[in-house]
């Protein structure tokens, strides 16, 4: 076991639930369920398939002899036919009607669509869980003033809760897209070898209505209310491109937020969870490296890189189909979903355990605040009868002098003291103007409105079905 490569998405990062969705048992059991659905629908429409044959097929859906299937595939060099024969060995009376009229992509593509649907549903539940966690954080810190940044340079103050609402809203937008992709998923159903349904038309003696009914019935047995309008041998690979793009966007949202957290950890304002026995660095015992946020960033970059595969595969589906999509999709689809699953598992863990240091936040804000209130001081002085242009020049000179102390001497920002000592601003309540909570605008109210209008409906929609928090393995 230890001599060969193991996928770390399975062994270290992703949940067992997502790993099982893309496991061999799930895949091949789903193939068999599709063969049962096809045989049932064909029997219902008059083909000579007995209830005894159907009962035999149903009885062995999950009983898969993987060794026998591998031996057949080595001999036949065809994975679908290997499993047709393996299934037939267990169902001798039904052997002759397994896969009747179908092409390989009847099971391959329809199974992928079913597994994609379940995977996206899990992703949606995980998104709802992270949104809930961030929503609680937003509420708790809705009005805690903090230094804002644009261009990664100090800017007008915001609140800790409002900044977290930006992270949370990104995920809410991602959830909307996941839900849209789920709503747009269809079955491929019984489209035939090149999408023309010629084999099924032959089976039903040229009866077009029965062929259409077969397609509808199989789709319904799969849990879909519709199938794709037209296909070649495969369902449109455009669908994979759309799903991978959607997953890439989730990864980008998580990357952005956890990068912000890494910067805030550097400023000692907010930290991700850090356990009592956790080691931050093998060489520097004092370190509290933001390893979970860093892990999110690394996994997210990988998922974002996989999005290109969807577009490239779609672009190279020559005519009705070419097989070079197969090997790529075996990697890109499951690994993108496993990667996003891992990202969201870690992200929820981080979001539910964030540690905030209000005193450090206040200290960092105070150091920059004097420069930020100069416009407010100017307006108050003008209200008291001062000349706007003259006052502006005085503030400019004081600001330059204070900046020289900070940058040239490493001293504290003494701009407020300079303004207090200038008679031109004698009537201005400098301390009142410099109160941080007066400088955050509607940030607290925006948080309240966001939680009511965006987060609350998501909580209601996913009540009772939000993904359970996973314990991190590393």
PAMI-556018 format. One record per atom (N, C-alpha, C): x, y, z. Coordinates in pm, whole numbers, plus 50000, padded with zeros to 5 digits. Example, Ala and Ser with C-alpha at 12.3 -4.5 7.8 and 13.67 -1.06 7.14 Angstrom:
! PAMI-556018
513194943150780
512304955050780
513204967050780
512854977550708
513674989450714
512905000350787
This chain:
! PAMI-556018
500824987950000
500005000050000
500855012650000
501935012550079
502775024450091
503795025849978
503825016149887
504795016649779
504295024749659
502995027349651
502445034349534
501785047349576
501665056249480
501095069449504
499635068549549
499275076349647
497885077549689
497435091849668
496195093449626
495675106849601
495405113849734
496105124849764
495905131549893
494515137649909
493825139949798
492445144549812
491605134249886
491925121449865
491205110649933
491765108250072
493085107450084
493695103250210
493815114550312
493805127150267
494055138150361
492935148650367
492305151750258
491545164250253
490035162850238
489575155750137
488135155450107
487385146550206
486075148650213
485235140650302
485035126550245
484705117450334
484415103750290
483165103850202
482215112650233
480975113050156
481245116150009
482095125949982
482415129349843
483265118349781
484195112849857
485045102149803
484215090049762
483195086749840
482365075249807
481515077849682
481105090249661
480335093449541
481115090249414
482445091649422
483275089249304
484025075949313
483615067449405
484235054349419
483695044349319
484405033149306
484035022849208
482685016549240
482415014149368
481145007849403
479965016449357
480035029249385
478955038349345
478805038649194
479915039649125
479885040648979
479225028448915
479705016648953
479235004748882
477865000048931
477535003049055
476155000449099
475185009449022
475625021748996
474775030948919
474615025848777
475685020648718
475555014548584
474475003748586
474504995348686
473534984348691
472114989648712
471964999848793
470635005648811
470115011248677
471005016648599
470615021748467
470215010348374
470924999248381
470544987648298
469174982248341
468924982748473
467604978548522
466534988048471
466795001148481
465805011048435
465515009348287
466565006848207
466375004848064
465514992448037
465844981448104
465104968948082
463644970448127
463434977148240
462064979348287
461254987348186
461844998248138
461125006748042
460854999347912
461834991547866
461624983747743
460504973547761
460464967247879
459404957547906
458054964347911
457994975947975
456734983347985
456184987247848
457094989047753
456684993247619
456544981447523
456594969147577
456224957647496
457314948547449
458574951347481
459634942047441
459564929447526
459984918047471
459854905247542
460884903647653
460684910747763
461534909947881
460624906147997
460944895248066
460044889948168
460294896348304
459304895148390
459454899948528
460534892048601
460664879448567
461714871248630
463104876548596
463294880448470
464584886248430
464834899348505
463814907648515
463964920448586
464274918048734
463594908348793
463824905248934
465254900648957
465764892848863
467144888048874
468124899748864
467874908848772
468744920548759
468734929048886
467544931348941
467434939749060
468154933449179
468144920349186
468704913349302
470224914549311
470884917949200
472354917849199
472964931549165
472194942249188
472674955649152
473974959249225
474044956349353
475204960549433
476254949549453
475994937949397
476894926549415
477904926149300
479004933449315
479954935249205
481244927449235
481584918749143
482834911149154
483904919049076
484654927149146
485614936049080
486764928249017
487144917149077
488204908949017
487764903148883
486534898348879
486014892748753
485914903648648
485464915648688
485344926748593
486724930548538
487744930648626
489094934048581
489614923648482
489324911048508
489764900348416
489084901848281
487794904648281
487084906748155
487654918848080
487944929648154
488434941648086
489824939248025
490644931448096
491974928148041
491834920547910
490834911847903
490624903747783
489944911947672
488914919547708
488084926347608
488564940447574
489394946347663
489854960147646
488674969847634
487624967147711
486434975547705
485744975047841
485734986347912
485244986148049
483754983348058
482954989047969
481514986947977
481164972347949
481754966647843
481454952647811
481974943247920
483054947147986
483544938948097
482484938148206
481814949148233
480794949148338
479474943248289
479204943848159
478044936648105
478214921748130
479404916448100
479654902148119
479654898448267
480234907148351
480274904248495
478864903748553
478034913148512
476634913548555
475884901348499
476134897948375
475484886548312
475804873448380
477024871948433
477384859748504
476514857748627
476104868848691
475254868048809
473774866548772
473444870248649
472054870348604
471914862348474
472094849348478
472124841548354
470844842348274
469694843048339
468454843548261
468264857048192
468904867548249
468754881048193
469954885248109
470964876448098
472204880148029
471914886047890
470984880147818
470764884247679
470064897547662
469484903047769
468774916047752
469474927447825
470604924747891
471364935647952
471924944647843
471734957647857
472324967447765
471634967047627
470384962347624
469704960247496
469444973547424
470024974947306
469844986847224
470724998647263
471504997147369
472255008547423
473685009047371
474255020947379
475685022847355
476365024547490
477685023747494
478405024547621
478045037147699
477865048147628
477605060647698
476195061547754
475385051547729
474115050947802
474405049947951
475305040647988
475625039348130
476675049448175
477695051648094
478795060548135
478275074648159
477575080348062
477155094248074
475995096148170
475025087148164
473905088548257
474375086748401
475295077548424
475845075848559
476605088348602
477405094048512
478125106248547
477165117448583
476075118648512
475095129148541
474455126948678
474145114448710
473575111448841
474565114548953
475825110948933
476845113349035
477175128149044
477205135048930
477385149548932
476285156249013
475065151748993
473945157749066
474115155949217
474425143849260
474625141549403
475815149549456
476865150549376
478065157849419
477765172749434
477055178449338
476705192649346
475745195349462
474875185849490
473985187349606
474795187749735
475835179449744
476715179749861
477475192949868
477975197649754
478665210549750
477735221649798
476495221449753
475525231649794
475325231349945
475225219450002
475035218450147
476265223450222
477445220650168
478665225550233
478755240950223
478375246350107
478345260950094
477405267050197
476225261150213
475265266350310
475845266050451
476625255950483
477225254950616
478255266050638
479085268750538
480085279350553
479395292950559
478375294850478
477625307450481
477015309650619
476475299150678
475925300150813
476995304250913
478165297850904
479255300850998
479725315350983
479915319650859
480345333450837
479255343250877
478005339250858
476905347950900
476935350451050
477205340251128
477315341851273
478465351351308
479565349751237
480725358551261
480385372951225
479695374851113
479285388351073
478425394851180
477475387151232
476565392451334
477325396551459
478235388051504
478975390651626
479815403351615
480385405651498
481335416851482
480815427551385
479485428751378
478845437851283
479305452251296
479615456651420
479935470751441
481325472951500
482215462951487
483585464551538
484425471751433
484775484451456
485515492051353
486875485951326
487275486251202
488595481451162
489065489551043
490365490051026
490935497350914
490555490750782
490015498650690
489745493450557
491005494150471
491005486450363
492155486650272
491655486950128
492225495750049
492115494949904
493535495349849
493795487449746
495155486049693
496115480649799
495565474049903
496305469450020
496995481150092
496395492850080
496855504750151
495705509350242
496045515450357
495005519850450
493965528750382
492695525950413
491595533350353
490525535650460
489405541250419
488335544650511
487945532550596
487695534550726
487355523250812
486065516250768
486035503350796
484845495150779
484645487950912
483895476950913
483805468851034
484235454651002
484635447451106
485045433551089
483885425451030
482685428151079
481525420851027
481235423750882
481405436350842
481145440050703
482165433450610
483425432950653
484435426350569
484095411550553
483685405150662
483315390950653
482085389050565
481215399150562
480035398250475
480445397650328
481555404050294
482055403150156
482435388750123
483105382250217
483465368250194
482205359650182
481265362250270
480035354250276
479195356150149
479145368450100
478315371249982
478885364349859
480205363649849
480815356049738
480275341749736
480215335649853
479735321849861
478245320949831
477485331049872
476055331049841
475835331649691
476645339749622
476555340349475
476965326849414
477975320549472
478385307249424
477265297049444
476595297849558
475495288549584
474375290249483
474085302649448
473075305149345
473455298249214
474735298849180
475195292649055
475125277349065
475495271749179
475405257249195
473955252749181
473055259949245
471635256549237
471135257749093
471645267649021
471265269148880
471765257348797
472995253448820
473545242048746
472755229348777
472365227548902
471555215948938
470205216348868
469605228148863
468295229448798
468375226748649
469545229248590
469705227548446
470155213548406
470565205248503
471005191748469
469845183748411
470155175848308
469185167248243
469765153148232
468935143748194
469425130348161
469865129948015
470825121347984
471065118247843
470045108047797
469725098747889
468745088347866
469125079747746
468175076647657
468385066447552
468535073047416
469665079747396
469875086947271
470545078347162
471105066847201
471675058047101
473125060947067
473625053746968
475055053546938
475625066946895
474955073846805
475415087046764
474385097746797
473455094346886
472445103946927
471185103546843
471115094246748
469955093846656
468865084146702
469135076046803
468185066046856
467845055246752
468735053346656
468455043646549
468265029546602
469065025446700
468955011746752
467615009546822
467175019746894
465895018346964
464725018846865
464875026646759
463825026746656
463705012946592
464855006246574
464844992746520
464174982946617
464504984146747
463924975346847
462394976246850
461894988346831
460444990546839
459774990946702
460424985046604
459814983246474
459414996146406
460215006446424
459935019246358
458905027746429
458535024346551
457525032046626
458205043746698
458125055546636
458785067346692
458215071046829
456935069446847
456315073246974
456865064747088
457035051847065
457585043247171
459035046847203
459795050947102
461185055247127
461185067747213
460285077047185
460195089047267
459735085547409
458785076547420
458325072247552
459455065447631
460255057347562
461385050647628
462325060947688
462645071247609
463555081647659
462985088347783
461695091847778
461065098447892
461045089448015
460675076747995
460555067548109
461905064948176
462935063048098
464255060648157
464725073048232
464525084848175
464885097248243
464155098448377
462875095348376
462085096048500
462575086048603
462945074148559
463465064148652
464805068648712
465505077348639
466755083048690
466495094848783
465245099248791
464935110748876
465025124048805
465065123848672
465085136148593
463725138048526
463285150448518
462015153048449
462215156748302
463465156648256
463745159748116
465095154148077
465305152747946
466625148647895
467115159447800
468405159147768
468955169247678
468305168247541
467985179547482
467185180047359
467835172147246
469115174247225
469855166647124
471245163547179
471775152047141
473135148447181
473805141147065
475115140147073
475835130546991
475895117647071
477065111547073
477195099147150
477205102147301
477605114347336
477685118247477
476705129547505
476455132047632
475735144447663
476665156147631
476135168147607
477005179147564
478125181747666
479355181347619
480475183847710
480515198547755
479695206647698
479475220147748
479045219747895
478295209247933
477805208048070
478975206648167
479955198348130
481145196848216
481875210148230
481985217448120
482665230448125
481955239848220
480625239748216
479865248548305
480045244448451
480035231448477
480215226648615
481605230048666
482625227648585
483995230648628
484205245548648
483575253748566
483655268348586
483025272048720
481885266148750
481195268748875
482065264848995
482695253348988
483565248849097
484785257849110
485305262348997
486435271448998
486095284449070
484875289249050
484465301649116
484345299949267
483865288449311
483825285749455
485235285949511
486145279449440
487545279149484
488125293249491
487795301449392
488305315249390
487775323149510
486505321149544
485925328049660
486645324149789
486875311249805
487565306449925
489005311349930
489655311549813
491045316349806
491115330949848
490195339049796
490195353349829
490035355549979
489055348850039
488775350850181
489935346250268
490485334550239
491555329450324
492865336850301
493025342850186
494185351750166
494035364150254
492815369750258
492565380950349
492885376950492
492475364950532
492725360550669
494215358950697
494955354650598
496405353350616
497045367150637
496565377050564
497065390750582
496685395950720
495445393350761
494995397950892
495745390851004
496105378150983
496925371051082
498305377351093
498855381450980
500145388450982
500045401351062
498895408251055
498685420551129
498255417951274
498115404951311
497735400651446
496345405451485
495465406851386
494105411451412
493115399951422
493225390251334
492335378651334
493175366251304
492885355451373
493605342951349
492615331551325
493035321951247
492275309551231
492465301151357
491675290551374
491845282051493
493275276651503
493775276051625
495115270651649
495015261951773
495235249051758
494975239551867
496125239551968
495805234752089
496745235552200
498085228852171
498035217352103
499275210052076
499795212251934
499155221251862
499555223351722
500925229851713
501725225351617
503055230951593
502995239751469
503375252351485
503345261651373
504545260551283
505695257051339
506925256151260
507855246251327
508525237951246
509455228251303
510715235051356
510995247251309
512225254151349
511965265751445
510805272051433
510515284151511
509305281551600
509525277851727
508425273551814
507345284051836
507665296851819
506685307551846
505685309251733
505925303151617
505115305851499
503685300551514
502735308251461
501325304151452
500895305451305
501545297651222
501285298751079
499835295451046
499205303150955
497805300750917
497685289150818
498035277250866
498185265850774
496865261550711
495745263550780
494475259350721
494095268550605
494275281450626
494005290850518
494975288750402
496215285550435
497185282750329
496785270250251
496275260250321
495845247850256
494665250750163
493735259050210
492615263050123
493145269449997
494115278450012
494675285149894
495305275349796
496055265749848
496705256049760
495715247149688
494725242149760
493715233749698
492855241749600
492535254049638
491715262449551
492415265249419
493705267849424
494445270349299
494385258049208
494475246149270
494395233849191
493035232649123
491975235049199
490625234249141
490455244449030
490935256549051
490805266848947
491525262648819
492625255548834
493385251348716
492625240848635
491735233448700
491015222748631
489905228048541
489495240548560
488415245948479
488765245848330
490035247648300
490445247848160
490175234648090
490145223748166
489905210548105
488515209648043
487525215548108
486165214748056
486025221347921
486565233447909
486485240547782
487275233347673
488465228347710
489305221547611
488655208547563
488065201247655
487405188747617
486195191447529
485405201347566
484245204947484
484695209147344
485765216747337
486225221947208
486725210947115
487165199747172
487765189147090
486855176847076
485575178347101
484625167447078
484255166946930
485105161246851
484905161146706
483575154546668
482875161146579
481605155946526
480705150846639
480355137846634
479445132446735
480145127946864
481485126646858
482205123146981
483605117946947
484565120947032
485875114647025
486285110147165
487015099347174
487245092847303
488295099847389
488975109947337
489995116047421
489395124247536
488075124947542
487465131147659
487515121847780
487555108847758
487335099147865
488405099847974
489665098647935
490735098648035
490785111948109
490555122848037
490575136048101
489455137448204
488255133248168
487105134848257
487225125948381
487885114448367
488075105748483
488905112748591
489705122548547
490525130148641
489875143348680
489495151348580
489095165148608
487795166348685
486775158348651
485495159648720
485575155348867
486015143048896
486045139349037
487035147649119
488195150949061
489175158149141
488745172449168
488035178749073
487515192149099
486495191849211
485625181749210
484605180749315
485205176749449
486155167549448
486855164149571
487625176149625
488245183749534
488995195549575
488105206149638
486975209049576
486045219049632
485465214149764
485155201349771
484675195549896
485695197950007
486955195149980
488015197150079
488145211850117
488105220550019
488195234950045
487095239250141
485865234850115
484745239350197
484765232950336
485235220650347
485385214450478
486355222650564
487485226350506
488485234050581
487955248250608
487315254250509
486805267850523
485795268550637
484905258750647
483945259050758
484655257850892
485655249150899
486415247751022
487055260951063
487605268050966
488225281050992
487165291151036
486065291850961
485035301950987
484405300351125
484255287851170
483625285651301
484595287751417
485895289151388
486855290451497
487705303051491
487285313051414
488075325151402
488235332251536
489435337051561
489745344251685
490045358751649
489325367951714
489455382251685
490145389151802
491045398351772
491775405851874
491415420651863
490325424851932
489825438551918
490835449351956
491665446652057
492625456952100
493675459551993
494115449051929
495105450751820
494445457951702
493205454051672
492475460651564
492345475551593
491985478951717
491835493051755
493165500351747
494245493851792
495575500151787
495985503051643
495805493151554
496185495151414
495335506051350
494075506951389
493215517351335
493645531051385
493965531951514
494385544751570
495625550351501
496525541351461
497755546051398
497515552851264
496465549051196
496165554851065
495025564951070
494275564951178
493055572951185
493265587951165
494325593651221
494475608251206
494405612951062
495035605950971
495005610050831
493595608850774
492835599250824
491535596450764
490435605950806
490645612850917
489595621850964
489815636250918
490875638450840
491185652350805
490055659150728
489375651650640
488275657850566
487135661450661
486855652850759
485795655750856
486165668150940
487455669050983
487915680651058
487765693150974
488125692350848
488025703750757
486575708550747
485645699050730
484245702950717
483715709550844
484095704050961
483635709851086
484195724051105
485455726051068
486055739351082
485415749250988
485055745050870
484365753850775
482995757750829
482285748050892
480985751050951
481085761951058
482255762351124
482465772251229
482935785651173
482975786951040
483295799750979
484665800850917
485435789950916
486785790450860
486795790750708
487945795150653
488145795450508
488615781750461
487855775750374
488125762050334
489525760250278
489955769250191
491255767650124
492405769550223
492245779150313
493305781450412
493405769650508
492235764650550
492225753150641
492825740750573
492505738950446
493055727650372
494565728150371
495135740050351
496585741350346
497215738350482
496555743050589
497085740250723
497105725150750
495995718450714
495945703850735
497005696850652
497195701550529
498215695550443
499595696550507
499925708150561
501235710050622
501405701450747
500355701150831
500435692750950
500555677850913
499845673850810
499875659850768
501265655850718
501875664550639
503215661750589
504215660650703
504085669750802
505005669550915
504815656750997
503555652851019
503285640651095
503805628451021
503625628050889
504095616750809
505615615650816
506285627050822
507745626850831
508195620550961
507445623151069
507795617051197
507595601951191
506465597751133
506165583451125
507175576251037
507425581650918
508255574550821
509745577050842
510095589250878
511515592550889
512115589251023
511285589951130
511825587851265
511275575251332
510265569151269
509655557451332
508805560951451
508375573451458
507585578051572
506105575751553
505325579851655
503875578451650
503275589551565
502115587051512
501395596951432
500815607451526
501375619851519
500945630451611
500085641051543
499435637351433
498645647151358
497525653051443
496845644851523
495735650251604
496235660651704
497385657851765
497965667651858
498305680651787
498815679651665
499135691651588
497865699651557
496795692651522
495535699651492
494955706051618
495045698751730
494535704351856
495285717151893
496565717651858
497375729151893
497275740751795
496495739451689
496345749951588
495055757551617
495165770651640
493995778751674
492925778351566
493295775551441
492315775251332
491285764151353
491625754251438
490715743051462
490265742651608
490355753851675
490085754451819
488655750251854
487715753251767
486315750151798
485875736251757
486765728551696
486415715151646
486635704751755
485645696151776
485765684951870
486565673851800
487875674851812
488745665351742
488475651051787
488325648951918
488095635451969
486765629751918
485745638251911
484455633851861
484525629851715
485235638051638
485395634951495
486185622051476
487125619351569
488005607651555
487415594951614
486185595251664
485555583151717
485335573151604
485995561251609
485945551851496
484525548051454
483615546251551
482275541851516
481515552251434
482005564751436
481365575051355
481865575051212
482865566351184
483535566851054
483225554750965
482395545651014
482165533250937
480895533850854
480285545450847
479105546850762
477995537450803
477395530750705
476285521650729
476745507050738
478035505050764
478545491250765
477735482150859
477455486050985
476675477051071
475275474351016
474655484750964
473315483050909
473335474550782
474385476050704
474525467750584
474655452950622
475385450250730
475505436450777
474135431050816
473375439150892
472035434750934
471165431650812
471195440450715
470365438550595
470825426350516
472135424450506
472675412750435
472235399850502
472315399450634
471935387350706
470445384350688
469635394950686
468195393150672
467805389250530
468405396050432
467955394550294
468655383250219
469875379750258
470655369650183
470875356950265
471395358550388
471775346750466
470555339550522
469605346950576
468435340450638
467685331350541
467415335550416
466735326350324
467525313650295
468875314750292
469705302850271
469575293550391
469575299250511
469415290950631
468075283650629
467045290450586
465725284150578
465715273150473
466315276350357
466295266750245
467045253950280
468095255050360
468925243350390
468735238450534
467685243050599
467405238450735
467215223350736
467935216750823
467795202350834
468575194350732
469205200850636
469975193150538
471345199150509
471775208450594
473105214050579
474145203350612
475235203150542
476265193050563
476845194150705
477035182750767
477635182450900
479105186350891
479585193350993
480995197250997
481855184651002
482935184650926
483865173350921
485075176351011
485555166151076
486795167551153
487985167251059
488865177051072
490055177250986
490985165851025
491515159250922
492405147850949
493845152150968
494215163550911
495585168550926
495545183350954
